[in-house]
Amino acid sequence: MMDPNEALKRILQPGGINQTVFPPSSRYYGIETATLEKDDGTPAVYLRRRFCPQPDQLALLNEHEVVQGDRLDNLAATYIGDPEQFWRICDANGVMRPDELTETAGRRIRITLPQGIPGMSNV
């Protein structure tokens, strides 16, 4: 596995890679880089925009009713098997601020399959 600092250095180098080196579990996996030339001629490498999926396009696996003390990383570990996948729960519920999901006890949050993986039909 590549050192995260080394990966960032590779991404930010002018004329470097066109596709990022983020791991498959990252929300930025597959997002390409682009280069913008500054006024002084130096290149600025950046990640292209990541478009969040529409929550209703994600196949529902489960719903969780929030209780006081819930943390999103713990919910991601429980339902997805990886606490760093909390962003998938954010995408599934259409929120930009992760803490919003666990602020209110009794809120029901969606746990979904990853984007592009269809759910089973109820046939």
VENLIN-V722905 format. One record per residue. N is the residue number from 0. SS is DSSP state (H for helix, E for strand, L for the rest). Layout:
N&SS / N&SS
This chain:
0&L / 1&L / 2&L / 3&H / 4&H / 5&H / 6&H / 7&H / 8&H / 9&H / 10&H / 11&H / 12&L / 13&L / 14&L / 15&L / 16&L / 17&L / 18&E / 19&L / 20&L / 21&L / 22&L / 23&L / 24&L / 25&L / 26&L / 27&L / 28&L / 29&L / 30&L / 31&E / 32&E / 33&E / 34&E / 35&E / 36&E / 37&L / 38&L / 39&L / 40&L / 41&L / 42&E / 43&E / 44&E / 45&E / 46&E / 47&L / 48&L / 49&L / 50&L / 51&L / 52&L / 53&L / 54&H / 55&H / 56&H / 57&L / 58&L / 59&E / 60&E / 61&E / 62&E / 63&E / 64&E / 65&L / 66&L / 67&L / 68&L / 69&L / 70&L / 71&H / 72&H / 73&H / 74&H / 75&H / 76&H / 77&H / 78&H / 79&L / 80&L / 81&L / 82&H / 83&H / 84&H / 85&H / 86&H / 87&H / 88&H / 89&H / 90&H / 91&H / 92&H / 93&L / 94&L / 95&L / 96&L / 97&H / 98&H / 99&H / 100&H / 101&H / 102&L / 103&L / 104&L / 105&L / 106&L / 107&E / 108&E / 109&E / 110&E / 111&E / 112&L / 113&L / 114&L / 115&L / 116&L / 117&L / 118&L / 119&L / 120&L / 121&L / 122&L
